[in-house]
Amino acid sequence: MSNDDHYGGGEVGGTGQTRTRLPDSPSDPYGTPRRTPRASRGLITVVGVVVLLVAAIAFANQSSESTQDKASDKPPTTTATSPTGTAPVTTKSAGIPKGFAHDDQGAQSAAANYAVALGSDAMLKKDARHALVDGIYTAEAAAQRKGPQDAAYSPAFLATLGLDATGNPPQGSVFVTRAVPVGTRVESYSPTTAKVAVWYTGLVGMSGAKSNTPVRTTWKTWTFELTWAGEDWKVASDTQQDGPAPVPGDVAASSSDDISKAVQEFGGFTYAR
């Protein structure tokens, strides 16, 4: 299980890392001059740094029993995931939506919202991480994950991300990590268990004048094995893989200030099927 490979290939990033065109302005140390679609060595180097960052974060979220789903030649049995407009839940606990419907739509909504929570910066801080894991996973799965995660998120590891020992970024910088679901797919369903895949795009990186890892996008599929327990859907295990990833667009990258403001000013959503 990789707790939030939202962070790269194995959390946000990995082999599914998208390329962005950075701004022309030499006054913005967050960016570099524009380049043509034929990437230069410099751009390749920057992308390499980001890949290393997200791979490191992914490592921090792996449990000893984790395995990556392998692509199958035979497509899974799926059901349509068109929007229904039905509100997924009416309550939250520790910021996590609760009380999902006991049907396949409820399982999809649970998986999408759990991806958002596990892809957030709360995972970088011990107390908040424990609350998320306890609220999302089964009791057995949560107990298996917390110890290894605490060891992985050591002060030394956080320092490699540019964060202090408590998971906070330097003054004037914002560490960005978000998972934004695009859609869900039911791979199997019964009244007691469900397997749901969440296709999402991720944001990860440090937004700041001195950042060496600007915020970038990735595309991942996060698959959750859910079980009905305690009158709600809980995660028993989960895996991630890269893609599907669209062709990168030609929108110029924003400055670090614009990214920081956007992350702070634009809130998230509670996701339904």
C-alpha positions, 0 to 999 in steps of 0.5 A: 500500500502506498498511502498517498502516492499522490506525492509521486510514482510510488506519491504527486509525480513519478513517471507520470510527471507532466511538463510545464512551460515556465514564465519568461520573467527573469525577476521571478526566481521561481521560474525559468525562461520559456522553452519550446516543446523540445525540452533542454537539458536544464528542463530535464534536470528540473524534472528529474529533481521533482521526480526524486522529490515525489518518489521520496515522499512516496517512500515515506508513505509505504507500508511493509506489505505494500505492492503496486497493482500491475496493469492487466491486459483484461480491462476490469468490470466497470460501471458508469460514473456520470454525476448524479447530483446526490449529496454524498454526506452530511457530516464530517469528523476531523475534517473527513467526510463521514456517513457515506451511503451503503451502496456503490455510489457511496463507496465511490464518494468515499474513495474520492474523498479519502484520496483528497484527505490522504493527498493533503499536507496534513499527512506531513504532521504527526498528529494530523496524520494519525487522525486521518489514518484512524478516520479512513482506514480499518483499525487493523490497517491503521495500526499497521501504517502509523508506526512505519509512517512516523519513522519515515517522516523523520526530521531528516526526511522532512528537511530534504523536502525543505520543511522543518521538524514539524512539517512546516515550510520556511517563512514566505514559502508554501508547500503544496500537496493536493489530490484533485479527483477527476472520476471514479470507477467501480471494479467490484462491489458487494454489500461488505466490500468494494474496490474503487479506482480514483483517477486524479491529478495531483499538485506537489512542490514548494512555492517560494522565491528560493524553491528548487522544486516548483509546484507541478502536476501529476496524473495518477490512479489510486485504487482503494479496497474498501470494507463496510465497517462501523456503519461506514466505508473504511480502507483496508488497503490501497495502491497507485499507478501512473496515469492516464495522463493527457498531453500537457497544455501550453498555458504558461506557468504562474509565478510563485506568488500566484501559486501561493495565493491560489493554494491559500485562497481556493478551498477544496470540495466534498466529492460525490460520484 
